[in-house]
Amino acid sequence: MEKILNALSWIDTIAPTVWMGLTVIMFWLLYKVYGKEGRKHPVFRFGVFLLVLVWLYPIYTFWFNQIEVGLAGNLFTLWATNAYRNRLNSIDKKMSKWMYPQIIWLCLATFYVGILLLDRYQVGA
């Protein structure tokens, strides 16, 4: 378990930079959806919700300071990101593909948080 954690330790270092890049992509997508459909369109509103969810993640994980909350947050954000990608697909298939970097990142981060959680309970056993 320790080898896996050491191999994935770089995730904590680059996480803020990755989230900034993903946020830029999301802002760009919101701008495109706004241009095509307007701000009252459900896809635009769901995109704003997802952006807020992504930006709240560090706050609620830091506030509760629990890996379990982080894992639940990752899983919920992964679900919301995939749902948003599906909704974007109805507007423009090319735009929906821009959500794949976030999906990949969330899968990797969720795996890492899951390993941290397993390690925590393995040590206590």
DAMO-V157400 format. One record per backbone hydrogen bond with DSSP energy under -0.5 kcal/mol. NH is the residue of the N-H (numbers start at 1). CO is the residue of the C=O. E is the energy in kcal/mol with one decimal. If there is no record, write none. Layout:
NH:CO:E ; NH:CO:E
This chain:
5:1:-2.3 ; 6:2:-2.4 ; 7:3:-2.3 ; 8:4:-1.6 ; 9:6:-0.8 ; 11:8:-2.0 ; 12:9:-0.7 ; 13:9:-0.7 ; 14:10:-2.0 ; 15:11:-1.4 ; 18:14:-2.6 ; 19:15:-2.7 ; 20:16:-1.9 ; 21:17:-2.2 ; 22:18:-2.8 ; 23:19:-2.1 ; 24:20:-2.0 ; 25:21:-1.9 ; 26:22:-2.3 ; 27:23:-2.8 ; 28:24:-2.4 ; 29:25:-2.5 ; 30:26:-2.7 ; 31:27:-2.5 ; 32:28:-2.2 ; 33:29:-2.9 ; 34:30:-2.9 ; 35:31:-2.1 ; 36:32:-1.9 ; 37:33:-3.6 ; 38:33:-0.9 ; 38:34:-0.9 ; 41:38:-0.9 ; 45:41:-2.1 ; 46:42:-2.6 ; 47:43:-2.0 ; 48:44:-2.0 ; 49:45:-2.2 ; 50:46:-2.5 ; 51:47:-2.4 ; 52:48:-2.4 ; 53:49:-2.6 ; 54:50:-2.6 ; 55:51:-2.1 ; 56:52:-1.9 ; 57:53:-1.2 ; 58:54:-0.5 ; 60:56:-2.5 ; 61:57:-2.2 ; 62:58:-1.8 ; 63:59:-2.7 ; 64:60:-1.9 ; 65:61:-1.9 ; 70:66:-1.7 ; 71:67:-2.7 ; 72:68:-2.4 ; 73:69:-2.7 ; 74:70:-2.6 ; 75:71:-2.5 ; 76:72:-2.5 ; 77:73:-2.6 ; 78:74:-2.6 ; 79:75:-2.3 ; 80:76:-2.7 ; 81:77:-2.6 ; 82:78:-2.3 ; 83:79:-2.4 ; 84:80:-2.4 ; 85:81:-2.4 ; 86:82:-2.2 ; 87:83:-2.0 ; 88:84:-2.8 ; 89:85:-1.8 ; 90:86:-0.7 ; 90:87:-0.8 ; 91:87:-0.5 ; 91:88:-1.4 ; 92:88:-3.1 ; 96:92:-1.8 ; 97:93:-1.1 ; 98:94:-0.5 ; 98:95:-1.5 ; 99:96:-1.5 ; 100:97:-1.4 ; 103:99:-2.2 ; 104:100:-3.0 ; 105:101:-2.4 ; 106:102:-2.7 ; 107:103:-2.3 ; 108:104:-2.3 ; 109:105:-3.1 ; 110:106:-2.6 ; 111:107:-2.3 ; 112:108:-2.3 ; 113:109:-2.7 ; 114:110:-2.5 ; 115:111:-2.3 ; 116:112:-2.4 ; 117:113:-2.3 ; 118:114:-2.6 ; 119:115:-2.6 ; 120:116:-2.3 ; 121:117:-2.0 ; 122:118:-2.0 ; 123:119:-2.2 ; 124:120:-1.4 ; 125:121:-0.7
